[in-house]
Amino acid sequence: MVQARLKHSPEPLHSKDLAVCRKVFDKIQSSAGFVKKSEEADRVATVLVELYRQGVHEPDHLKTMVQAARGIFENDVLRAP
């Protein structure tokens, strides 16, 4: 198994960083349908910010990685017919 080590940035997130995270969060929330003020929302936000701090800044990559980490699959794409 290949393991990658991502570097954690101790720098605070700036408004442009938070805007990227917010857009990704909103897309995931909309497609997954969880309530914004819920434990699942907190978990998704935590994973999202941690990945962003580790250097994953591309929105589509962030979305895919957060969904995979939380077991969120859109529109039954990965489920067998």
C-alpha positions in Angstrom: 0.0 0.0 0.0 1.3 3.4 -1.0 1.1 6.0 1.7 1.5 9.7 1.1 2.4 12.1 3.8 0.9 15.6 3.5 2.4 18.6 5.1 0.2 20.3 7.7 0.4 24.1 7.4 0.4 25.9 10.8 -0.7 29.1 9.0 -4.2 30.4 9.6 -6.8 30.2 6.8 -7.5 33.5 5.1 -10.8 34.6 3.7 -10.0 33.3 0.2 -9.1 29.9 1.7 -12.4 29.8 3.7 -14.3 30.8 0.6 -13.0 27.7 -1.3 -13.8 25.5 1.7 -17.3 26.9 2.0 -18.1 26.3 -1.7 -16.9 22.7 -1.4 -18.8 22.2 1.8 -22.0 23.6 0.2 -21.7 21.3 -2.8 -21.2 18.3 -0.6 -24.0 19.3 1.7 -26.4 19.8 -1.2 -25.6 16.5 -2.9 -25.5 14.4 0.4 -28.5 16.2 2.0 -27.3 16.4 5.6 -28.4 19.3 7.8 -25.9 22.1 8.0 -26.0 22.3 11.8 -25.5 18.6 12.5 -22.8 16.2 13.6 -22.2 15.1 10.0 -21.8 18.7 8.9 -19.2 19.2 11.7 -17.3 16.0 10.6 -17.4 17.1 6.9 -16.1 20.6 7.8 -13.3 19.1 10.0 -12.1 16.8 7.2 -12.4 19.5 4.6 -10.3 22.1 6.6 -7.7 19.5 7.6 -7.2 18.4 3.9 -7.0 22.1 2.9 -4.4 22.7 5.6 -2.4 19.7 4.3 -2.2 21.3 0.8 -5.2 20.0 -1.1 -6.5 23.3 -2.5 -8.2 22.2 -5.8 -12.0 22.2 -5.1 -12.8 19.0 -7.1 -10.0 17.1 -5.3 -11.2 18.4 -2.0 -14.7 17.4 -2.7 -13.7 13.9 -3.8 -11.4 13.3 -0.9 -13.9 14.5 1.7 -16.7 12.4 0.2 -14.5 9.3 0.2 -13.4 10.0 3.8 -17.0 10.3 4.9 -18.4 7.5 2.7 -20.6 9.9 0.8 -21.5 8.8 -2.8 -23.4 10.9 -5.2 -26.4 9.6 -7.2 -25.5 6.0 -6.7 -22.6 6.4 -9.2 -20.4 3.8 -7.4 -23.2 1.3 -6.7 -23.9 -1.7 -8.9 -27.1 -1.6 -10.9 
